[in-house]
Amino acid sequence: MKKAILYINQFFGQIGGEEKAGMEPVIHEGHVGPAMQFAKEINAEITHTIICGDNFMGSNTEEAVSRIMEMLEGKEIDLFLAGPAFQAGRYGVACGTICKAVKEKLGIPVVTSMNVENPGVEMFKKEMYVLKGGHSAAKMRADVKAMAKVANKILAGEEVGSAEEYGYFARGIRRQVWREDGIPASERMIDMLVKKLNGQPFQTELPIPKIDRVPIAPAIKELGKARIALLNTGGIVPVDNPDRIQSASATRWGRYDVSNSDDLKGGEYKTIHAGFDPAAADADPDVITPIDALRKLEQEGVYGSLHPYFYTTVGTGTTEAEAQRMAKEIIPYLQGDHVDGVIMVST
């Protein structure tokens, strides 16, 4: 019988929630969590379940991947599964990361699942089968079935059909196939054109991805009189993180008063960002939120004045939808203080 191994995070591994997100990878024989449902759906024996904390994978990626690769040494594996990750950004990125490593280093086929809002989709959809999953664990059964449909084709050595037919995100791969109806392209094209001219619905055979294009703002005419605000996605917060901003896949943001500050000091501020080594930012938060440099430029008259607050969130794993929502919540504060320009600092 074919053999499969499943990767899941600390929550679905029944270890704990956010307080256990830093757990190191472990491997268990048999079924843990979703593995029990997979065992009912796929034509293979799930021999092991690997569990790793989302924060550990995000903050110690190379170590986590290396240790999991060591766990897989000597194992009989015909297929590697990860997730489903739903809309959980850190989990989705972790699933994609380990799947990519298994595929590239071991040459084993991989299958995972994420919601369209999961940042892992854009990061990994061209490199593996990423099924279109639900928003939350309430869709677990359906997502497992969808993954199993693709997994069983792979296990049987059969070619997986189109993204539309099997429900995975298109990978940008085009194949020539013989249509069952035998209708030539010229006739299909004319049929679509007639429908378009008559205002009738039709489905193009070459969909163009929709890109959210943001128009470039007009230049500031008088910088010497301008009010400037500072925003950052580097997770700089007061040391107690009063707004409880997440270290990845953020859904929260903070607004902090610097009206009487000439710089940000380590010990008073820190970064809670999980995507980079925090040592430099913790020692001197100005490396990400440069209040010191902006105060100097303000004194030199390079620009008019600094908005009395800076705004912060975490960029890693944060979905586009959440970023847009947070921006809409921040904008009224900037408009209320007649801010002319914004400096957005990343990492």
Secondary structure as the mmCIF struct_conf table of DSSP 4:
data_model
#
loop_
_struct_conf.conf_type_id
_struct_conf.id
_struct_conf.beg_label_comp_id
_struct_conf.beg_label_asym_id
_struct_conf.beg_label_seq_id
_struct_conf.end_label_comp_id
_struct_conf.end_label_asym_id
_struct_conf.end_label_seq_id
STRN STRN1 LYS A 3 ASN A 9
TURN_TY1_P TURN_TY1_P1 GLN A 10 GLN A 14
BEND BEND1 ILE A 15 ILE A 15
BEND BEND2 GLY A 17 GLY A 17
HELX_RH_3T_P HELX_RH_3T_P1 GLU A 18 LYS A 20
TURN_TY1_P TURN_TY1_P2 ALA A 21 GLY A 22
HELX_LH_PP_P HELX_LH_PP_P1 MET A 23 PRO A 25
STRN STRN2 VAL A 26 GLU A 29
BEND BEND3 GLY A 30 GLY A 30
TURN_TY1_P TURN_TY1_P3 GLY A 33 PRO A 34
HELX_RH_AL_P HELX_RH_AL_P1 ALA A 35 GLU A 41
BEND BEND4 ILE A 42 ALA A 44
STRN STRN3 GLU A 45 CYS A 52
HELX_RH_AL_P HELX_RH_AL_P2 ASP A 54 SER A 59
BEND BEND5 ASN A 60 ASN A 60
HELX_RH_AL_P HELX_RH_AL_P3 THR A 61 LEU A 72
TURN_TY1_P TURN_TY1_P4 GLU A 73 GLY A 74
BEND BEND6 ASP A 78 ASP A 78
STRN STRN4 LEU A 79 ALA A 82
TURN_TY1_P TURN_TY1_P5 PHE A 86 GLN A 87
HELX_RH_AL_P HELX_RH_AL_P4 GLY A 89 LEU A 106
STRN STRN5 VAL A 110 MET A 114
TURN_TY1_P TURN_TY1_P6 VAL A 116 GLU A 117
HELX_RH_AL_P HELX_RH_AL_P5 PRO A 119 PHE A 124
TURN_TY1_P TURN_TY1_P7 LYS A 125 GLU A 127
BEND BEND7 MET A 128 MET A 128
STRN STRN6 TYR A 129 LYS A 132
BEND BEND8 HIS A 135 SER A 136
HELX_RH_3T_P HELX_RH_3T_P2 ALA A 137 LYS A 139
HELX_RH_AL_P HELX_RH_AL_P6 MET A 140 LEU A 155
TURN_TY1_P TURN_TY1_P8 ALA A 156 GLY A 157
HELX_LH_PP_P HELX_LH_PP_P2 GLU A 158 VAL A 160
HELX_RH_AL_P HELX_RH_AL_P7 ALA A 163 TYR A 166
TURN_TY1_P TURN_TY1_P9 GLY A 167 GLY A 167
STRN STRN7 TYR A 168 TYR A 168
BEND BEND9 GLY A 172 GLY A 172
BEND BEND10 GLU A 180 ASP A 181
HELX_RH_AL_P HELX_RH_AL_P8 ALA A 185 LEU A 197
TURN_TY1_P TURN_TY1_P10 ASN A 198 GLY A 199
BEND BEND11 GLU A 205 LEU A 206
HELX_LH_PP_P HELX_LH_PP_P3 PRO A 207 LYS A 210
HELX_LH_PP_P HELX_LH_PP_P4 ARG A 213 ILE A 220
BEND BEND12 LYS A 221 LYS A 221
HELX_RH_3T_P HELX_RH_3T_P3 LEU A 223 LYS A 225
STRN STRN8 ARG A 227 ASN A 232
BEND BEND13 THR A 233 THR A 233
STRN STRN9 GLY A 234 GLY A 234
STRN STRN10 ILE A 236 PRO A 238
TURN_TY1_P TURN_TY1_P11 VAL A 239 ASP A 240
TURN_TY1_P TURN_TY1_P12 PRO A 242 ASP A 243
BEND BEND14 SER A 247 SER A 249
STRN STRN11 GLY A 254 ASP A 257
TURN_TY1_P TURN_TY1_P13 SER A 259 ASN A 260
BEND BEND15 ASP A 262 ASP A 263
STRN STRN12 GLY A 266 GLY A 266
TURN_TY1_P TURN_TY1_P14 GLY A 267 GLU A 268
STRN STRN13 TYR A 269 THR A 271
BEND BEND16 ALA A 274 PHE A 276
HELX_RH_AL_P HELX_RH_AL_P9 ALA A 279 ALA A 283
HELX_RH_3T_P HELX_RH_3T_P4 PRO A 285 VAL A 287
TURN_TY1_P TURN_TY1_P15 ILE A 288 ILE A 288
BEND BEND17 THR A 289 THR A 289
HELX_RH_AL_P HELX_RH_AL_P10 ILE A 291 GLN A 299
TURN_TY1_P TURN_TY1_P16 GLU A 300 GLY A 301
BEND BEND18 VAL A 302 GLY A 304
STRN STRN14 SER A 305 THR A 312
STRN STRN15 VAL A 314 VAL A 314
TURN_TY1_P TURN_TY1_P17 THR A 316 GLY A 317
HELX_RH_AL_P HELX_RH_AL_P11 GLU A 320 GLY A 336
TURN_TY1_P TURN_TY1_P18 ASP A 337 HIS A 338
STRN STRN16 GLY A 341 VAL A 345
#
